[in-house]
Amino acid sequence: MNFSKTQNTILKTLEEQIKEVIISSRVKVFKQINNELLLTYWRIGKIIVEQEVSSGIDEQTARSLILDLSKRLTTMLGKGFSRSNLFNMRRFYMFYADVQTLSGHLSWSHYCELLSLEEAHKRSFYEQETINSSWSIRELQRQIDTSLYERLLLSDGKANKKTVLKLSRQGQLLENASDVIKDPYVFEFLGIPEKKPIFEKDLEAKLIRHIEDFLLELGKGFMFVGSQQRIPIGNTYDYVDLVFYNKILKAYVLIDLKSRKFKPTDVGQMNAYLNYYKTEINEEIDNAPIGIILCASKNQIEAEYALGGLNNQVFASTYVLYLPDKEMLLKQVEEVLRKEAKE
């Protein structure tokens, strides 16, 4: 049958409206099932913990009891009651004793990842960031593995109890240029051996090929604009390695890659790029552009002197090609907080 143009328009309208209703209903059903699952696991955890307390069971006996309980429940009810899952339900109730604090935005798998974190402030930070940034399980695992929490606390060298509380309650807020900076950036997703030398153009090419992972590492609000963006100054042309736009800060972010140690002369080059963008590229709605010199290593004092007193927003950060040493980062955070407490 040949439909008229009007009939095709009506069909398309009906199709779109019905699709919207179905998708909306599916989302609601998923949320209801997810909320009920979380509440069920919380209740199971509550029953286990309260029984342990009332019976005066020690930790070793509790582990033996849960193993036997797992076998019985699996025989009686089927999958979902492994020993590890029952332990997670137990921790679920212990860490979230107030059921009202549970978020329906997170799945049980998200919570299982969060339950591996003993420190309440850190766990709360990753929980807030998962909600704010809609992280998948894989993305949450990656951010925990790369110690995002510690890296953000150490990025500006001003970690204190107020910063810890702010991160744990609200997640990462982007209010000014320094809020987007991490030090170091972690590029483990590139699969480059730690001590293998790499040229800047090869590093750039690999980052572009892994742009989704790179955007996740940069943080929320980033959109990729392009690579090797031309900067005409006078009768010559220069090129900035990578350009992004952060829709939260409403600012261009220019990244200059250096596969060597930071040099003070790098700052002048980036400063020129930012002046060009501010004058020639920015529109009225855009805020001042941000420049990040991303290098293999840097001397902190040298960088502070080179970057001080600039009108433009220029930052120098390092990158690593492997997962950072978590214990080392933890000790650095503890040391900064200890010094802050003495002052």
Secondary structure, DSSP 8 states (H G I E B T S, - for coil): ----HHHHHHHHHHHHHHHHHHHHHHHHHHHHHHHHHHHHHHHHHHHHHHHHHHHT--HHHHHHHHHHHHHHHHHHH-SS--HHHHHHHHHHHHH--SGGG--TTS-HHHHHHHTT---HHHHHHHHHHHHHHT--HHHHHHHHHTTHHHHHHHTTS---HHHHHHHHHH-----SGGGG--SSEE-GGG---TT----HHHHHHHHHHTHHHHHHHH-TTEEEEEEEEEEEETTEEEEEEEEEEETTTTEEEEEEEEEEE--THHHHHHHHHHHHIIIII--TT----EEEEEEEE--HHHHHHHHTT-SSEEEEEEEESS---HHHHHHHHHHHHHHHHH-
